């Protein structure tokens, strides 16, 4: 498979002293990229995985400590069996490769989502990446797999209700910080920048609690074409924003 952008240099306009701490990306447009080239949708997913690998490396080179990507949603099971199977094979292959390289690359990897529907081999691989991540300290990658934002919030609410029923806490004890810790991203800061390639202008049930104050960046570029230079453009747009978090600043 093609490799992307190892020799690329950051645009001069990117200020490395004002990078986002956490970037979230919806990996959108793989199927359309393949269709435009007369290829099966599965070919687009394969190229998209290669692009994903390179953006992880680039975030590490830039020193961005957290990256979360939307790889497979709870709704994606509705796609054809052929496409779902191909995506799962690619993700399984990626996890195998990550296990072999995480310590060398100093990568921390956490799969975020409901694992109950995943194949036993996938759950075993996830347990192994969790274990390796206890000993690595570099870029933290959140891989959203069988993930849905509303489902995540319901699970967190259910967790708090169960603690209340068991007498471990009271309803009035709940704070935003405590609720956030009960989400899949409990050990992650909220995203500063949310990127969606592929031309769509919506969150699609992705980190809907966590993205409350994220800066949104949308582009028509399809994910397999989302190069390091495109990532730079997102960073430049982010650095031009005035982040007020509800405050009024002149």
Backbone torsions as a table, in degrees:
resi	resn	phi	psi	omega
1	UNK	NA	155.5	-178.9
2	UNK	-68.9	146.6	173.2
3	UNK	-108.1	151.5	-170.6
4	UNK	-122.7	132.5	154.4
5	UNK	65.5	24.2	-176.5
6	UNK	-65.9	-28.0	-177.1
7	UNK	-93.3	1.9	-175.1
8	UNK	-66.3	139.9	175.9
9	UNK	-107.1	146.9	-180.0
10	UNK	-64.5	140.4	174.1
11	UNK	-58.8	147.2	-178.0
12	UNK	-61.2	-29.2	-176.1
13	UNK	-71.0	-15.6	179.8
14	UNK	-77.6	122.4	179.3
15	UNK	-93.3	108.4	-176.0
16	UNK	-70.7	-8.4	177.0
17	UNK	-88.8	-7.7	-177.4
18	UNK	-129.6	43.2	179.2
19	UNK	-80.9	150.6	174.1
20	UNK	-64.7	147.1	176.7
21	UNK	-77.9	-33.8	-176.7
22	UNK	-136.0	122.0	175.5
23	UNK	-110.9	133.5	175.6
24	UNK	-115.7	138.9	-176.4
25	UNK	-134.5	133.2	170.1
26	UNK	-92.7	116.8	-176.0
27	UNK	-82.5	85.5	-170.2
28	UNK	-117.1	140.6	172.1
29	UNK	112.3	4.2	-178.4
30	UNK	-60.7	-47.8	-177.6
31	UNK	-64.1	-43.1	-179.6
32	UNK	-67.0	-35.7	176.5
33	UNK	-59.2	-44.3	-179.5
34	UNK	-68.4	-42.5	-178.2
35	UNK	-61.0	-39.9	179.3
36	UNK	-60.9	-23.7	-178.0
37	UNK	-104.7	9.1	179.7
38	UNK	69.4	25.9	-178.2
39	UNK	-108.1	159.1	174.1
40	UNK	-66.3	152.3	-179.0
41	UNK	-55.6	-33.5	-178.9
42	UNK	-60.9	-30.9	177.8
43	UNK	-65.1	-37.2	177.1
44	UNK	-64.1	-39.7	178.5
45	UNK	-64.9	-37.5	179.7
46	UNK	-64.0	-43.7	177.8
47	UNK	-68.2	-36.1	178.7
48	UNK	-61.6	-36.2	177.5
49	UNK	-65.0	-40.1	177.5
50	UNK	-63.7	-40.9	177.8
51	UNK	-62.2	-42.1	179.4
52	UNK	-58.8	-44.4	178.8
53	UNK	-59.2	-42.5	-176.3
54	UNK	-69.8	-37.6	179.0
55	UNK	-67.8	-34.0	173.7
56	UNK	-59.9	-47.7	179.2
57	UNK	-60.4	-39.4	-177.9
58	UNK	-67.1	-41.3	177.2
59	UNK	-60.1	-39.6	178.2
60	UNK	-65.2	-42.2	178.4
61	UNK	-63.2	-38.8	-179.8
62	UNK	-74.2	-24.0	-176.6
63	UNK	90.2	23.7	174.2
64	UNK	-80.2	116.2	-168.9
65	UNK	-77.5	-22.9	-177.2
66	UNK	-131.6	132.3	175.2
67	UNK	-135.5	127.0	176.8
68	UNK	-123.2	130.6	-177.8
69	UNK	-124.2	145.2	179.1
70	UNK	-93.7	98.7	-174.7
71	UNK	-94.9	-36.8	-176.7
72	UNK	-157.6	119.7	-176.0
73	UNK	-92.8	168.3	175.8
74	UNK	-63.5	-24.4	179.7
75	UNK	-83.2	-18.5	-175.8
76	UNK	-67.8	-13.9	175.8
77	UNK	-62.6	-18.5	-178.9
78	UNK	-74.6	-10.7	178.9
79	UNK	-71.4	173.1	-177.5
80	UNK	-61.1	150.2	179.4
81	UNK	-58.2	-37.1	179.5
82	UNK	-62.3	-44.8	-178.3
83	UNK	-69.9	-42.9	178.5
84	UNK	-60.6	-44.6	179.9
85	UNK	-61.9	-40.1	179.6
86	UNK	-65.5	-42.0	178.7
87	UNK	-62.8	-44.2	-179.4
88	UNK	-64.2	-37.4	177.2
89	UNK	-64.5	-40.9	178.2
90	UNK	-64.9	-41.9	179.1
91	UNK	-66.8	-39.1	177.3
92	UNK	-63.0	-43.3	177.9
93	UNK	-61.8	-42.0	179.2
94	UNK	-62.0	-43.1	-179.6
95	UNK	-64.1	-39.8	175.9
96	UNK	-58.7	-47.1	-179.1
97	UNK	-66.1	-37.6	179.0
98	UNK	-62.9	-42.2	179.6
99	UNK	-58.7	-35.6	-179.1
100	UNK	-76.3	-22.0	-171.2
101	UNK	-120.3	-9.5	-173.5
102	UNK	-57.7	-43.8	-178.6
103	UNK	-67.5	-41.3	178.2
104	UNK	-63.5	-42.5	-178.7
105	UNK	-84.4	-5.6	-178.2
106	UNK	57.2	40.6	-177.8
107	UNK	-96.0	138.0	170.4
108	UNK	-104.6	130.7	-174.8
109	UNK	-132.0	124.7	177.9
110	UNK	-129.1	128.0	175.5
111	UNK	-87.0	125.5	-175.0
112	UNK	-110.8	122.4	179.5
113	UNK	145.2	-177.8	-178.7
114	UNK	-83.4	111.1	-176.4
115	UNK	-84.5	-6.8	-172.2
116	UNK	-62.8	-27.2	-178.2
117	UNK	-92.5	-4.0	-178.9
118	UNK	-81.9	153.0	178.9
119	UNK	-63.7	149.9	179.8
120	UNK	-53.3	-37.6	-179.5
121	UNK	-64.4	-35.9	177.9
122	UNK	-67.2	-42.2	179.9
123	UNK	-65.0	-35.1	177.4
124	UNK	-66.5	-42.2	178.3
125	UNK	-64.2	-39.3	178.8
126	UNK	-63.9	-40.3	177.5
127	UNK	-61.4	-36.6	-179.9
128	UNK	-70.9	-39.4	177.6
129	UNK	-67.9	-35.0	175.7
130	UNK	-60.4	-43.1	-177.6
131	UNK	-66.5	-44.4	178.9
132	UNK	-62.6	-36.5	-177.2
133	UNK	-66.1	-15.3	176.0
134	UNK	-70.0	-18.4	-173.3
135	UNK	-116.1	-1.0	178.3
136	UNK	-107.6	158.2	-171.0
137	UNK	-132.7	3.5	-175.4
138	UNK	-84.6	-149.8	-179.5
139	UNK	-52.9	134.6	178.0
140	UNK	-100.2	120.5	-179.9
141	UNK	-105.0	126.5	171.3
142	UNK	-103.2	117.2	-178.8
143	UNK	-104.8	103.4	-176.5
144	UNK	-79.3	111.7	-173.0
145	UNK	-132.0	123.8	-168.8
146	UNK	51.3	52.4	-174.9
147	UNK	-112.9	140.5	171.1
148	UNK	-143.3	132.1	-176.2
149	UNK	-62.7	-42.5	179.8
150	UNK	-67.2	-41.5	177.6
151	UNK	-60.1	-40.0	179.3
152	UNK	-61.5	-43.4	-179.8
153	UNK	-66.5	-41.7	177.6
154	UNK	-61.0	-43.0	179.6
155	UNK	-62.6	-40.7	178.7
156	UNK	-66.0	-41.4	178.1
157	UNK	-64.0	-40.9	178.4
158	UNK	-63.4	-39.2	178.6
159	UNK	-61.3	-44.0	179.4
160	UNK	-67.1	-40.9	179.3
161	UNK	-62.1	-39.1	178.6
162	UNK	-65.2	-39.0	177.0
163	UNK	-65.5	-37.9	177.4
164	UNK	-65.7	-44.1	-179.0
165	UNK	-62.7	-31.2	-179.5
166	UNK	-86.1	-0.8	178.5
167	UNK	81.3	12.1	-178.8
168	UNK	-82.1	-16.5	177.8
169	UNK	-161.2	172.9	179.9
170	UNK	-118.4	153.2	-179.6
171	UNK	-53.1	-38.6	-177.6
172	UNK	-72.0	-8.0	178.0
173	UNK	-78.6	-15.7	-172.6
174	UNK	-70.6	129.1	174.5
175	UNK	-122.2	166.4	176.6
176	UNK	-59.7	-38.9	-178.5
177	UNK	-65.4	-42.9	179.0
178	UNK	-65.1	-41.6	179.1
179	UNK	-63.2	-42.2	179.5
180	UNK	-59.6	-37.4	-179.9
181	UNK	-66.1	-20.9	-179.1
182	UNK	-87.1	-5.6	177.9
183	UNK	-80.2	165.3	177.2
184	UNK	-56.6	-31.5	-177.9
185	UNK	-91.7	27.4	-173.0
186	UNK	-54.3	-29.6	-179.4
187	UNK	-99.4	7.9	-179.6
188	UNK	-105.1	146.4	166.9
189	UNK	-71.9	160.3	176.0
190	UNK	-64.1	148.7	178.0
191	UNK	-60.7	141.6	171.2
192	UNK	-90.6	-33.2	-175.9
193	UNK	-135.7	126.8	176.5
194	UNK	-114.3	122.2	-176.4
195	UNK	-110.4	131.1	171.5
196	UNK	-128.1	105.7	169.9
197	UNK	-79.2	174.1	173.4
198	UNK	98.2	-4.8	173.3
199	UNK	90.4	-9.1	178.8
200	UNK	-84.7	150.1	-175.4
201	UNK	-119.9	59.6	179.1
202	UNK	-154.6	164.9	-179.7
203	UNK	-84.0	-23.9	179.9
204	UNK	52.4	45.3	172.9
205	UNK	67.6	29.2	-176.6
206	UNK	-106.7	114.5	175.1
207	UNK	48.6	50.2	-171.9
208	UNK	-72.0	-24.5	171.9
209	UNK	-78.4	-48.6	-171.5
210	UNK	-70.2	-27.8	-176.8
211	UNK	-85.8	15.0	-175.1
212	UNK	-52.8	-39.6	-178.8
213	UNK	-122.2	19.1	176.6
214	UNK	-70.8	146.5	170.5
215	UNK	-79.4	131.7	-176.6
216	UNK	-98.4	135.5	176.8
217	UNK	-131.1	118.1	-180.0
218	UNK	-115.9	142.8	179.1
219	UNK	-145.0	150.9	177.3
220	UNK	-77.5	-12.6	-179.6
221	UNK	-61.8	128.4	178.8
222	UNK	-74.8	149.6	-172.6
223	UNK	-52.8	-44.3	-179.9
224	UNK	-61.2	-19.2	177.7
225	UNK	-99.2	5.1	-175.1
226	UNK	-82.1	88.8	-174.3
227	UNK	-81.4	178.1	173.8
228	UNK	-60.4	-36.3	178.5
229	UNK	-63.6	-39.4	175.9
230	UNK	-65.0	-38.4	176.9
231	UNK	-62.1	-41.0	176.2
232	UNK	-58.6	-42.1	179.7
233	UNK	-61.0	-38.3	176.9
234	UNK	-64.9	-41.0	179.3
235	UNK	-65.3	-40.9	178.6
236	UNK	-62.7	-43.8	178.0
237	UNK	-61.6	-41.2	178.5
238	UNK	-60.7	-43.8	-176.1
239	UNK	-70.9	-14.8	176.8
240	UNK	-89.2	-8.4	-179.2
241	UNK	-79.6	153.5	172.6
242	UNK	-105.4	109.8	-174.9
243	UNK	-91.2	112.4	-173.3
244	UNK	-110.1	-18.6	179.1
245	UNK	51.6	40.7	178.2
246	UNK	90.0	-11.1	179.3
247	UNK	-81.6	158.0	177.7
248	UNK	-103.9	118.0	179.5
249	UNK	-128.6	135.3	178.7
250	UNK	-80.2	NA	NA
